[in-house]
């Protein structure tokens, strides 16, 4: 998902968006929704959150951090 779309989602939830990285914004949205703030932590492609909006992005971000 593009950063601008993520910023829009965060703004709709009343979250601060300026000068924040994509991963930080996503984790803030996850916390705001009452979910685990686990974005980019799906090491080895393992994640039990099958319905997560960020799932595909998360796997790519986690792999890039290895």
KAHUHU-V638926 format. One record per residue. OMEGA is omega in whole degrees, -180 to 180 (none if undefined). Layout:
{{OMEGA} {OMEGA}}
This chain:
{{-178} {-177} {-179} {177} {179} {176} {178} {178} {-180} {179} {178} {180} {179} {-179} {178} {-176} {-174} {177} {179} {180} {-179} {-178} {180} {178} {-180} {179} {177} {178} {179} {179} {-180} {179} {-180} {180} {174} {176} {-170} {-177} {178} {178} {-179} {-178} {-180} {177} {-178} {179} {-180} {-180} {-173} {-178} {-176} {178} {-173} {-169} {-177} {177} {-178} {-180} {180} {180} {179} {180} {-180} {-179} {-178} {none}}
